[in-house]
Amino acid sequence: MPEILIRNADHILTMDDSRAELRGADILIRDGVIAEVGHGLSTSGEVIAAAGCVVTPGLVNTHHHLYQSMTRAVPGGQDALLFGWLKTLYPIWARMGPEEMFVSAQAGLIELALSGCTMTSDHLYLYPNGARLDDTIAAAAEVGLRFHPTRGAMSIGESAGGLPPDALVEGEAAILDDCIRVIDAHHDASEGAMVRVGVAPCSPFSVSRELMRDAALLARDKGVMLHTHLAENEEDVAYSLEMFGCRPGQYAEGLGWTGDDVWHAHCVKLDGQEIELFARTGTGVAHCPCSNCRLGSGIAPLRDMRDAGLRVGLGVDGSASNDAGNLVLEARAAMLLQRVARGADAMSAREALEIATRGGAEVLGRHECGRIMPGKRADVAIWDVSGIESAGSWDPAAILLAGPVGVRDLLVEGRVVVRDGRVMTVDPRAVVARQVALAARLAGSGS
């Protein structure tokens, strides 16, 4: 792989241990790794001019449902709370298959890339009509993002008192067997891996206590991470209290779902004791502010989490509940919502950007990512701050206050995925055309 030199950036926000910010500096990339950061560097390889730009680590998305990119703004679900929203969407998702999973994943990944994301997780918990986790893994390989797919599952259908329709649930033995299959087929534990697989029962209201416990045992036997939804809204907490006799954090702890190999999505309604538990055990949280707003779930106690030392990253969540997949807008929303809840000094633009980069990498256990410093992976976002969005800004490095919402250039493992605002690895127009056609077919088949 040839060397790449990012030359003369106006600002480099390194997110290293000292949170150093460099002006007029360069980044030398060699074999997918950052080789050197400094001034006056040279190379015989490719040069990317970065004058007029802010350079950051690539953003990291810690929670998504890529398949939902095909079901945005669905009538009947636009104004519903979480459980009602799910009841509207489940029958539609039941009509999807392998092609829908692949194309919707491509579309969602393209959207993420254009917003500066270099690494994303995905939570796929339903497998209708022959769909498999492999479909999304193939999509990510083509787009070129670093990928953390999780083998989700639902096992308790309506007839057994669960929320999902029976057609979308699976037998628990088959779920565990397929977890083993996809881990053995795709998980790469090495440093710099492009694919790591996790185990992710959907939620406490769609799987049994036994599956939650068995999934944790399986994941630890295989050395992979664990993920689920937790404490997303008041309905979620009420369900836990009624069915399990405890709050969601206690339920998670009792089943082995705390530790530095676990991260939970949302956690809007964690109380002080649960925050302390997660901080003490190293348990991570994927904060999804826009989805939480869209579904009326509330404002997560992000400031309290950060102050307690809890590991937090950002997630765009599924595009059926966002309805966007723009990670830089997610970071801005996280900052603004904490200010709404706690005051104008509750969260700075730089702290929100840190959560979106280094914070997300730490939640996913990827300490070789999320920072611009020698020896870290070359996942880099270049933001053009010479345009109208930043015109008049006295601090161009505060890009969440006055900056672009799309990236100019994006490198993943030292490979160019976005150049001059255009995805280079796949044809976005062809993906969009197929996405639109498949979405129209889904809508038509339900009428």
DRENDO-1510 file (C-alpha; in Angstrom, 1 decimal, always signed):
<recs>
REC; n; res; u; v; w
REC; 1; MET; +0.0; +0.0; +0.0 .
REC; 2; PRO; +1.6; +3.4; -1.0 .
REC; 3; GLU; +2.2; +6.1; +1.5 .
REC; 4; ILE; -0.2; +8.9; +1.9 .
REC; 5; LEU; +0.7; +12.4; +3.2 .
REC; 6; ILE; -2.1; +14.7; +4.5 .
REC; 7; ARG; -0.3; +18.0; +4.1 .
REC; 8; ASN; -0.6; +21.4; +5.9 .
REC; 9; ALA; -4.0; +21.0; +7.6 .
REC; 10; ASP; -5.2; +24.2; +9.2 .
REC; 11; HIS; -6.1; +22.2; +12.4 .
REC; 12; ILE; -5.5; +18.6; +13.4 .
REC; 13; LEU; -7.6; +17.5; +16.4 .
REC; 14; THR; -5.6; +14.5; +17.5 .
REC; 15; MET; -7.8; +13.2; +20.4 .
REC; 16; ASP; -4.5; +11.8; +21.9 .
REC; 17; ASP; -4.0; +11.6; +25.6 .
REC; 18; SER; -3.3; +15.3; +25.9 .
REC; 19; ARG; -6.0; +16.2; +23.4 .
REC; 20; ALA; -3.3; +18.1; +21.4 .
REC; 21; GLU; -4.4; +20.4; +18.5 .
REC; 22; LEU; -1.8; +21.1; +15.8 .
REC; 23; ARG; -1.8; +23.9; +13.2 .
REC; 24; GLY; -0.3; +23.7; +9.8 .
REC; 25; ALA; +0.7; +20.1; +10.4 .
REC; 26; ASP; +1.0; +16.9; +8.4 .
REC; 27; ILE; +0.0; +13.3; +8.8 .
REC; 28; LEU; +2.1; +10.5; +7.2 .
REC; 29; ILE; +0.2; +7.2; +6.6 .
REC; 30; ARG; +2.0; +4.0; +5.8 .
REC; 31; ASP; +0.5; +0.5; +5.5 .
REC; 32; GLY; -2.8; +1.5; +7.0 .
REC; 33; VAL; -1.2; +3.0; +10.1 .
REC; 34; ILE; -0.3; +6.6; +11.1 .
REC; 35; ALA; +3.4; +6.7; +10.9 .
REC; 36; GLU; +4.2; +10.3; +11.9 .
REC; 37; VAL; +2.4; +13.5; +12.8 .
REC; 38; GLY; +4.2; +16.8; +12.6 .
REC; 39; HIS; +5.4; +19.7; +10.5 .
REC; 40; GLY; +7.3; +19.6; +7.2 .
REC; 41; LEU; +6.8; +15.8; +6.5 .
REC; 42; SER; +7.5; +14.4; +3.1 .
REC; 43; THR; +6.6; +11.4; +1.0 .
REC; 44; SER; +7.2; +9.9; -2.4 .
REC; 45; GLY; +3.6; +8.7; -2.3 .
REC; 46; GLU; +0.2; +10.4; -2.7 .
REC; 47; VAL; -0.3; +13.9; -1.2 .
REC; 48; ILE; -3.7; +15.1; +0.0 .
REC; 49; ALA; -3.6; +18.9; +0.4 .
REC; 50; ALA; -5.5; +19.9; +3.6 .
REC; 51; ALA; -5.1; +23.7; +3.7 .
REC; 52; GLY; -8.4; +25.2; +4.6 .
REC; 53; CYS; -9.4; +21.9; +6.4 .
REC; 54; VAL; -9.8; +20.5; +9.9 .
REC; 55; VAL; -8.6; +16.9; +10.3 .
REC; 56; THR; -10.1; +14.6; +13.0 .
REC; 57; PRO; -10.0; +10.9; +13.7 .
REC; 58; GLY; -12.8; +9.2; +11.8 .
REC; 59; LEU; -16.1; +9.3; +13.7 .
REC; 60; VAL; -17.3; +6.0; +15.3 .
REC; 61; ASN; -20.9; +4.9; +15.3 .
REC; 62; THR; -21.7; +2.5; +18.2 .
REC; 63; HIS; -25.3; +1.7; +17.5 .
REC; 64; HIS; -27.2; +1.2; +14.2 .
REC; 65; HIS; -29.8; -1.0; +12.5 .
REC; 66; LEU; -28.7; -0.7; +8.9 .
REC; 67; TYR; -31.7; -2.7; +7.6 .
REC; 68; GLN; -34.0; +0.2; +8.7 .
REC; 69; SER; -32.5; +2.5; +6.0 .
REC; 70; MET; -35.2; +1.1; +3.7 .
REC; 71; THR; -38.1; +2.1; +6.1 .
REC; 72; ARG; -37.7; +5.8; +6.8 .
REC; 73; ALA; -40.7; +8.0; +7.6 .
REC; 74; VAL; -43.2; +5.2; +7.5 .
REC; 75; PRO; -46.8; +6.4; +8.0 .
REC; 76; GLY; -48.2; +5.2; +11.2 .
REC; 77; GLY; -44.8; +5.1; +12.9 .
REC; 78; GLN; -43.9; +8.8; +12.5 .
REC; 79; ASP; -45.5; +9.9; +15.7 .
REC; 80; ALA; -45.4; +6.8; +17.9 .
REC; 81; LEU; -43.6; +6.0; +21.1 .
REC; 82; LEU; -41.1; +3.1; +21.0 .
REC; 83; PHE; -43.5; +0.1; +21.5 .
REC; 84; GLY; -46.2; +1.5; +19.1 .
REC; 85; TRP; -43.5; +2.3; +16.6 .
REC; 86; LEU; -42.2; -1.2; +16.7 .
REC; 87; LYS; -45.6; -2.7; +16.3 .
REC; 88; THR; -46.1; -0.6; +13.1 .
REC; 89; LEU; -42.7; -1.6; +11.6 .
REC; 90; TYR; -42.5; -5.3; +12.5 .
REC; 91; PRO; -44.9; -6.5; +9.8 .
REC; 92; ILE; -43.0; -4.4; +7.2 .
REC; 93; TRP; -39.6; -5.8; +8.2 .
REC; 94; ALA; -41.0; -9.3; +8.1 .
REC; 95; ARG; -41.3; -8.9; +4.3 .
REC; 96; MET; -37.6; -8.1; +3.8 .
REC; 97; GLY; -35.1; -10.6; +2.6 .
REC; 98; PRO; -31.3; -10.9; +1.8 .
REC; 99; GLU; -31.4; -8.3; -1.0 .
REC; 100; GLU; -33.1; -5.8; +1.2 .
REC; 101; MET; -30.6; -6.4; +4.0 .
REC; 102; PHE; -27.7; -6.0; +1.6 .
REC; 103; VAL; -28.9; -2.9; -0.2 .
REC; 104; SER; -30.2; -1.1; +2.9 .
REC; 105; ALA; -26.8; -1.7; +4.6 .
REC; 106; GLN; -25.0; -0.3; +1.6 .
REC; 107; ALA; -27.2; +2.8; +1.7 .
REC; 108; GLY; -26.8; +3.3; +5.4 .
REC; 109; LEU; -23.0; +2.8; +5.2 .
REC; 110; ILE; -22.7; +5.3; +2.4 .
REC; 111; GLU; -24.6; +7.9; +4.4 .
REC; 112; LEU; -22.4; +7.3; +7.4 .
REC; 113; ALA; -19.2; +7.6; +5.3 .
REC; 114; LEU; -20.3; +10.9; +3.9 .
REC; 115; SER; -20.8; +12.2; +7.5 .
REC; 116; GLY; -17.2; +11.3; +8.5 .
REC; 117; CYS; -17.8; +7.8; +10.0 .
REC; 118; THR; -14.9; +5.3; +9.5 .
REC; 119; MET; -16.1; +2.6; +11.9 .
REC; 120; THR; -19.7; +1.4; +12.7 .
REC; 121; SER; -21.4; -1.3; +14.6 .
REC; 122; ASP; -24.7; -2.8; +13.5 .
REC; 123; HIS; -27.4; -4.5; +15.4 .
REC; 124; LEU; -29.3; -7.0; +13.2 .
REC; 125; TYR; -31.9; -8.9; +15.3 .
REC; 126; LEU; -34.3; -10.2; +12.7 .
REC; 127; TYR; -33.7; -12.6; +9.8 .
REC; 128; PRO; -36.8; -13.0; +7.6 .
REC; 129; ASN; -36.9; -14.9; +4.4 .
REC; 130; GLY; -33.4; -16.3; +4.5 .
REC; 131; ALA; -31.6; -13.1; +5.5 .
REC; 132; ARG; -28.3; -13.5; +7.3 .
REC; 133; LEU; -25.8; -11.3; +9.1 .
REC; 134; ASP; -23.5; -12.2; +6.2 .
REC; 135; ASP; -25.6; -9.9; +4.0 .
REC; 136; THR; -24.6; -6.8; +5.9 .
REC; 137; ILE; -21.0; -7.9; +6.3 .
REC; 138; ALA; -20.7; -8.2; +2.5 .
REC; 139; ALA; -22.2; -4.7; +2.1 .
REC; 140; ALA; -19.6; -3.3; +4.5 .
REC; 141; ALA; -16.7; -5.0; +2.7 .
REC; 142; GLU; -17.8; -3.2; -0.6 .
REC; 143; VAL; -18.2; +0.2; +1.0 .
REC; 144; GLY; -15.0; -0.1; +2.9 .
REC; 145; LEU; -15.9; +0.9; +6.5 .
REC; 146; ARG; -14.6; -0.8; +9.5 .
REC; 147; PHE; -17.5; -2.9; +10.7 .
REC; 148; HIS; -18.7; -4.3; +14.0 .
REC; 149; PRO; -21.8; -6.4; +13.1 .
REC; 150; THR; -23.7; -8.0; +16.0 .
REC; 151; ARG; -25.8; -11.2; +15.7 .
REC; 152; GLY; -29.0; -10.0; +17.3 .
REC; 153; ALA; -32.1; -12.1; +18.0 .
REC; 154; MET; -35.7; -12.2; +19.2 .
REC; 155; SER; -37.1; -15.3; +20.7 .
REC; 156; ILE; -40.3; -14.3; +22.5 .
REC; 157; GLY; -43.2; -13.6; +20.2 .
REC; 158; GLU; -46.7; -12.2; +20.8 .
REC; 159; SER; -48.2; -15.6; +21.6 .
REC; 160; ALA; -45.7; -15.9; +24.5 .
REC; 161; GLY; -46.3; -12.4; +25.8 .
REC; 162; GLY; -43.5; -10.7; +23.8 .
REC; 163; LEU; -43.7; -7.7; +21.6 .
REC; 164; PRO; -42.6; -9.0; +18.1 .
REC; 165; PRO; -44.9; -11.1; +15.9 .
REC; 166; ASP; -44.2; -14.9; +16.1 .
REC; 167; ALA; -43.0; -14.9; +12.5 .
REC; 168; LEU; -40.0; -12.8; +13.4 .
REC; 169; VAL; -38.7; -14.9; +16.4 .
REC; 170; GLU; -36.3; -17.8; +16.3 .
REC; 171; GLY; -35.7; -20.8; +18.5 .
REC; 172; GLU; -33.0; -20.1; +21.1 .
REC; 173; ALA; -30.8; -23.1; +20.3 .
REC; 174; ALA; -30.8; -22.1; +16.6 .
REC; 175; ILE; -29.9; -18.5; +17.6 .
REC; 176; LEU; -26.9; -19.7; +19.6 .
REC; 177; ASP; -25.8; -22.0; +16.9 .
REC; 178; ASP; -25.8; -19.2; +14.3 .
REC; 179; CYS; -23.9; -16.9; +16.7 .
REC; 180; ILE; -21.2; -19.5; +16.7 .
REC; 181; ARG; -21.3; -19.8; +12.9 .
REC; 182; VAL; -20.9; -16.1; +12.2 .
REC; 183; ILE; -18.2; -15.6; +14.8 .
REC; 184; ASP; -16.2; -18.5; +13.4 .
REC; 185; ALA; -16.8; -17.3; +9.8 .
REC; 186; HIS; -16.1; -13.6; +10.2 .
REC; 187; HIS; -14.7; -12.4; +13.5 .
REC; 188; ASP; -11.2; -11.1; +13.4 .
REC; 189; ALA; -9.6; -10.5; +16.8 .
REC; 190; SER; -6.3; -9.0; +15.4 .
REC; 191; GLU; -5.3; -5.4; +15.7 .
REC; 192; GLY; -6.6; -3.3; +12.8 .
REC; 193; ALA; -9.3; -5.9; +12.0 .
REC; 194; MET; -11.9; -4.7; +9.5 .
REC; 195; VAL; -14.7; -7.0; +10.9 .
REC; 196; ARG; -15.4; -8.0; +14.5 .
REC; 197; VAL; -18.6; -9.8; +15.4 .
REC; 198; GLY; -20.6; -9.4; +18.6 .
REC; 199; VAL; -23.5; -11.2; +20.2 .
REC; 200; ALA; -26.7; -9.1; +20.7 .
REC; 201; PRO; -30.0; -10.4; +21.9 .
REC; 202; CYS; -32.4; -7.6; +20.9 .
REC; 203; SER; -33.8; -6.5; +24.3 .
REC; 204; PRO; -35.1; -7.7; +27.6 .
REC; 205; PHE; -38.7; -7.6; +26.2 .
REC; 206; SER; -38.0; -9.8; +23.2 .
REC; 207; VAL; -35.8; -12.6; +24.5 .
REC; 208; SER; -35.8; -14.8; +27.6 .
REC; 209; ARG; -33.7; -14.5; +30.7 .
REC; 210; GLU; -32.1; -17.8; +29.7 .
REC; 211; LEU; -31.0; -16.5; +26.3 .
REC; 212; MET; -29.5; -13.4; +27.8 .
REC; 213; ARG; -27.5; -15.5; +30.2 .
REC; 214; ASP; -26.5; -18.1; +27.6 .
REC; 215; ALA; -25.5; -15.4; +25.1 .
REC; 216; ALA; -23.2; -13.8; +27.7 .
REC; 217; LEU; -21.6; -17.2; +28.3 .
REC; 218; LEU; -21.1; -17.9; +24.6 .
REC; 219; ALA; -19.7; -14.5; +23.9 .
REC; 220; ARG; -17.1; -14.8; +26.6 .
REC; 221; ASP; -16.2; -18.3; +25.5 .
REC; 222; LYS; -15.6; -16.9; +22.0 .
REC; 223; GLY; -13.9; -13.7; +23.2 .
REC; 224; VAL; -16.4; -11.3; +21.5 .
REC; 225; MET; -18.4; -8.3; +22.8 .
REC; 226; LEU; -22.0; -8.2; +24.0 .
REC; 227; HIS; -24.7; -5.6; +23.0 .
REC; 228; THR; -28.4; -5.0; +23.6 .
REC; 229; HIS; -31.0; -2.2; +24.2 .
REC; 230; LEU; -31.5; -1.1; +27.8 .
REC; 231; ALA; -33.5; +1.5; +29.7 .
REC; 232; GLU; -34.6; +3.2; +26.5 .
REC; 233; ASN; -37.7; +4.9; +27.9 .
REC; 234; GLU; -40.3; +4.8; +30.7 .
REC; 235; GLU; -42.1; +1.8; +29.1 .
REC; 236; ASP; -38.9; -0.1; +29.0 .
REC; 237; VAL; -38.2; +0.5; +32.7 .
REC; 238; ALA; -41.9; -0.3; +33.7 .
REC; 239; TYR; -41.6; -3.6; +31.8 .
REC; 240; SER; -38.5; -4.5; +33.7 .
REC; 241; LEU; -40.0; -3.7; +37.0 .
REC; 242; GLU; -43.2; -5.7; +36.3 .
REC; 243; MET; -41.6; -8.7; +34.6 .
REC; 244; PHE; -38.3; -9.0; +36.5 .
REC; 245; GLY; -38.9; -7.2; +39.7 .
REC; 246; CYS; -35.9; -4.9; +39.2 .
REC; 247; ARG; -34.6; -2.0; +37.2 .
REC; 248; PRO; -32.9; -2.6; +33.9 .
REC; 249; GLY; -29.3; -2.1; +35.2 .
REC; 250; GLN; -29.9; -4.7; +38.0 .
REC; 251; TYR; -31.4; -7.1; +35.5 .
REC; 252; ALA; -28.3; -6.7; +33.3 .
REC; 253; GLU; -25.9; -7.2; +36.2 .
REC; 254; GLY; -27.7; -10.4; +37.3 .
REC; 255; LEU; -27.3; -12.0; +33.9 .
REC; 256; GLY; -23.7; -11.2; +33.4 .
REC; 257; TRP; -24.3; -8.2; +31.2 .
REC; 258; THR; -21.9; -5.8; +32.8 .
REC; 259; GLY; -18.1; -5.4; +32.1 .
REC; 260; ASP; -15.7; -3.9; +29.6 .
REC; 261; ASP; -16.9; -6.4; +26.9 .
REC; 262; VAL; -20.5; -5.1; +27.1 .
REC; 263; TRP; -22.2; -1.9; +25.7 .
REC; 264; HIS; -25.8; -1.0; +26.0 .
REC; 265; ALA; -27.8; +1.2; +23.6 .
REC; 266; HIS; -29.8; +4.2; +24.7 .
REC; 267; CYS; -29.8; +4.0; +28.6 .
REC; 268; VAL; -32.0; +7.1; +28.6 .
REC; 269; LYS; -33.5; +6.2; +32.0 .
REC; 270; LEU; -30.5; +5.0; +33.9 .
REC; 271; ASP; -30.6; +6.2; +37.5 .
REC; 272; GLY; -27.6; +7.2; +39.6 .
REC; 273; GLN; -27.0; +3.7; +41.0 .
REC; 274; GLU; -27.1; +2.2; +37.5 .
REC; 275; ILE; -24.7; +4.8; +36.2 .
REC; 276; GLU; -22.3; +4.1; +39.1 .
REC; 277; LEU; -22.6; +0.3; +38.4 .
REC; 278; PHE; -21.8; +0.7; +34.7 .
REC; 279; ALA; -18.9; +3.1; +35.5 .
REC; 280; ARG; -17.5; +0.7; +38.1 .
REC; 281; THR; -17.7; -2.4; +35.9 .
REC; 282; GLY; -16.4; -0.6; +32.7 .
REC; 283; THR; -19.7; -1.2; +30.9 .
REC; 284; GLY; -20.2; +1.0; +27.8 .
REC; 285; VAL; -23.2; +3.0; +26.5 .
REC; 286; ALA; -24.2; +4.0; +23.0 .
REC; 287; HIS; -25.9; +7.4; +23.3 .
REC; 288; CYS; -28.5; +7.9; +20.5 .
REC; 289; PRO; -29.8; +11.5; +21.0 .
REC; 290; CYS; -31.7; +12.0; +17.7 .
REC; 291; SER; -33.6; +8.7; +17.9 .
REC; 292; ASN; -34.4; +9.4; +21.5 .
REC; 293; CYS; -35.9; +12.7; +20.5 .
REC; 294; ARG; -37.8; +11.2; +17.5 .
REC; 295; LEU; -39.4; +8.6; +19.7 .
REC; 296; GLY; -40.0; +10.9; +22.6 .
REC; 297; SER; -37.9; +8.8; +24.9 .
REC; 298; GLY; -36.2; +11.6; +26.7 .
REC; 299; ILE; -32.7; +13.1; +27.2 .
REC; 300; ALA; -30.1; +10.6; +28.4 .
REC; 301; PRO; -28.0; +11.7; +31.5 .
REC; 302; LEU; -24.9; +12.0; +29.3 .
REC; 303; ARG; -23.2; +14.6; +31.6 .
REC; 304; ASP; -23.7; +12.4; +34.6 .
REC; 305; MET; -22.3; +9.4; +32.7 .
REC; 306; ARG; -19.2; +11.2; +31.6 .
REC; 307; ASP; -18.6; +12.7; +35.1 .
REC; 308; ALA; -18.9; +9.2; +36.6 .
REC; 309; GLY; -16.2; +8.0; +34.2 .
REC; 310; LEU; -18.6; +5.8; +32.2 .
REC; 311; ARG; -17.5; +4.9; +28.6 .
REC; 312; VAL; -19.9; +6.6; +26.2 .
REC; 313; GLY; -20.0; +6.6; +22.4 .
REC; 314; LEU; -22.6; +7.9; +19.9 .
REC; 315; GLY; -25.1; +6.0; +17.8 .
REC; 316; VAL; -27.3; +7.2; +15.0 .
REC; 317; ASP; -29.7; +4.2; +15.7 .
REC; 318; GLY; -31.8; +2.9; +12.9 .
REC; 319; SER; -33.0; +5.2; +10.1 .
REC; 320; ALA; -36.6; +4.2; +10.8 .
REC; 321; SER; -36.3; +6.0; +14.1 .
REC; 322; ASN; -33.9; +8.9; +13.4 .
REC; 323; ASP; -34.6; +9.1; +10.3 .
REC; 324; ALA; -31.1; +10.1; +9.3 .
REC; 325; GLY; -27.7; +8.5; +9.6 .
REC; 326; ASN; -25.4; +11.5; +9.8 .
REC; 327; LEU; -23.0; +11.1; +12.7 .
REC; 328; VAL; -21.7; +14.7; +12.8 .
REC; 329; LEU; -25.3; +15.9; +13.3 .
REC; 330; GLU; -25.7; +13.3; +16.0 .
REC; 331; ALA; -22.7; +14.7; +17.8 .
REC; 332; ARG; -24.1; +18.2; +17.6 .
REC; 333; ALA; -27.5; +17.0; +18.9 .
REC; 334; ALA; -25.7; +15.3; +21.9 .
REC; 335; MET; -24.0; +18.6; +22.7 .
REC; 336; LEU; -27.2; +20.7; +22.4 .
REC; 337; LEU; -29.4; +18.4; +24.4 .
REC; 338; GLN; -27.1; +18.4; +27.3 .
REC; 339; ARG; -27.2; +22.2; +27.2 .
REC; 340; VAL; -31.0; +22.1; +27.1 .
REC; 341; ALA; -31.0; +19.8; +30.2 .
REC; 342; ARG; -28.1; +21.2; +32.2 .
REC; 343; GLY; -27.1; +24.7; +30.9 .
REC; 344; ALA; -24.9; +26.2; +28.2 .
REC; 345; ASP; -21.7; +25.1; +29.8 .
REC; 346; ALA; -22.8; +21.4; +30.1 .
REC; 347; MET; -20.9; +20.2; +27.1 .
REC; 348; SER; -18.4; +21.8; +24.7 .
REC; 349; ALA; -18.1; +21.1; +21.0 .
REC; 350; ARG; -14.8; +19.5; +21.5 .
REC; 351; GLU; -16.1; +17.1; +24.2 .
REC; 352; ALA; -19.0; +16.0; +22.0 .
REC; 353; LEU; -16.5; +15.4; +19.1 .
REC; 354; GLU; -14.3; +13.4; +21.5 .
REC; 355; ILE; -17.3; +11.2; +22.4 .
REC; 356; ALA; -17.9; +10.7; +18.6 .
REC; 357; THR; -14.3; +9.6; +17.9 .
REC; 358; ARG; -12.2; +8.4; +20.7 .
REC; 359; GLY; -15.2; +7.7; +22.9 .
REC; 360; GLY; -16.8; +5.4; +20.4 .
REC; 361; ALA; -13.6; +3.5; +19.7 .
REC; 362; GLU; -13.2; +2.8; +23.4 .
REC; 363; VAL; -16.8; +1.6; +23.7 .
REC; 364; LEU; -16.1; -0.9; +20.9 .
REC; 365; GLY; -12.8; -2.0; +22.4 .
REC; 366; ARG; -10.8; -0.5; +19.6 .
REC; 367; HIS; -8.1; +1.4; +21.3 .
REC; 368; GLU; -6.0; +1.4; +18.1 .
REC; 369; CYS; -8.6; +3.6; +16.5 .
REC; 370; GLY; -10.2; +7.0; +17.4 .
REC; 371; ARG; -6.9; +9.0; +17.7 .
REC; 372; ILE; -4.4; +10.6; +15.4 .
REC; 373; MET; -1.0; +9.6; +16.7 .
REC; 374; PRO; +1.8; +7.3; +15.5 .
REC; 375; GLY; +0.9; +3.7; +15.7 .
REC; 376; LYS; -2.9; +4.1; +15.5 .
REC; 377; ARG; -4.9; +3.0; +12.5 .
REC; 378; ALA; -5.2; +5.5; +9.7 .
REC; 379; ASP; -9.0; +6.2; +10.0 .
REC; 380; VAL; -9.1; +9.9; +9.2 .
REC; 381; ALA; -11.7; +12.5; +8.4 .
REC; 382; ILE; -10.9; +15.7; +6.5 .
REC; 383; TRP; -13.4; +18.5; +6.9 .
REC; 384; ASP; -13.4; +21.5; +4.5 .
REC; 385; VAL; -13.9; +24.6; +6.6 .
REC; 386; SER; -13.4; +27.1; +3.8 .
REC; 387; GLY; -17.1; +27.1; +2.9 .
REC; 388; ILE; -20.2; +29.0; +3.9 .
REC; 389; GLU; -20.9; +26.8; +7.0 .
REC; 390; SER; -17.7; +28.1; +8.7 .
REC; 391; ALA; -17.5; +31.5; +7.2 .
REC; 392; GLY; -16.9; +34.0; +10.0 .
REC; 393; SER; -16.0; +31.4; +12.5 .
REC; 394; TRP; -13.3; +32.5; +14.9 .
REC; 395; ASP; -12.6; +28.9; +15.9 .
REC; 396; PRO; -12.8; +26.6; +12.8 .
REC; 397; ALA; -11.8; +23.6; +14.9 .
REC; 398; ALA; -15.2; +23.9; +16.7 .
REC; 399; ILE; -16.8; +22.2; +13.8 .
REC; 400; LEU; -19.9; +21.1; +15.7 .
REC; 401; LEU; -20.7; +24.8; +16.3 .
REC; 402; ALA; -20.0; +26.2; +12.8 .
REC; 403; GLY; -18.8; +23.6; +10.3 .
REC; 404; PRO; -19.8; +21.2; +7.5 .
REC; 405; VAL; -22.1; +18.3; +8.1 .
REC; 406; GLY; -20.4; +16.3; +5.4 .
REC; 407; VAL; -16.8; +15.2; +5.1 .
REC; 408; ARG; -14.5; +16.2; +2.2 .
REC; 409; ASP; -12.2; +13.2; +2.4 .
REC; 410; LEU; -12.3; +10.0; +4.4 .
REC; 411; LEU; -9.7; +7.4; +4.9 .
REC; 412; VAL; -10.2; +4.0; +6.5 .
REC; 413; GLU; -7.1; +1.8; +7.2 .
REC; 414; GLY; -5.3; +4.3; +4.9 .
REC; 415; ARG; -7.6; +3.7; +2.0 .
REC; 416; VAL; -9.6; +6.5; +0.4 .
REC; 417; VAL; -13.3; +5.9; +0.8 .
REC; 418; VAL; -14.5; +9.5; +0.2 .
REC; 419; ARG; -12.7; +12.0; -2.0 .
REC; 420; ASP; -14.0; +15.5; -2.6 .
REC; 421; GLY; -17.3; +14.6; -1.0 .
REC; 422; ARG; -17.9; +11.6; -3.3 .
REC; 423; VAL; -17.9; +7.9; -2.2 .
REC; 424; MET; -15.2; +6.2; -4.3 .
REC; 425; THR; -15.7; +2.5; -3.4 .
REC; 426; VAL; -19.2; +1.9; -4.8 .
REC; 427; ASP; -21.6; +3.7; -7.1 .
REC; 428; PRO; -24.0; +5.6; -4.7 .
REC; 429; ARG; -26.4; +6.4; -7.5 .
REC; 430; ALA; -26.9; +2.8; -8.3 .
REC; 431; VAL; -27.3; +1.9; -4.6 .
REC; 432; VAL; -29.9; +4.7; -4.2 .
REC; 433; ALA; -31.8; +3.6; -7.3 .
REC; 434; ARG; -32.0; +0.0; -6.0 .
REC; 435; GLN; -32.9; +1.2; -2.5 .
REC; 436; VAL; -35.8; +3.3; -3.8 .
REC; 437; ALA; -37.1; +0.5; -5.9 .
REC; 438; LEU; -37.0; -2.1; -3.1 .
REC; 439; ALA; -38.6; +0.3; -0.7 .
REC; 440; ALA; -41.4; +1.0; -3.2 .
REC; 441; ARG; -41.9; -2.8; -3.5 .
REC; 442; LEU; -42.1; -3.2; +0.3 .
REC; 443; ALA; -44.6; -0.4; +0.5 .
REC; 444; GLY; -46.7; -1.9; -2.3 .
REC; 445; SER; -46.7; -5.4; -0.9 .
REC; 446; GLY; -48.3; -4.2; +2.2 .
REC; 447; SER; -51.2; -2.4; +0.6 .
</recs>
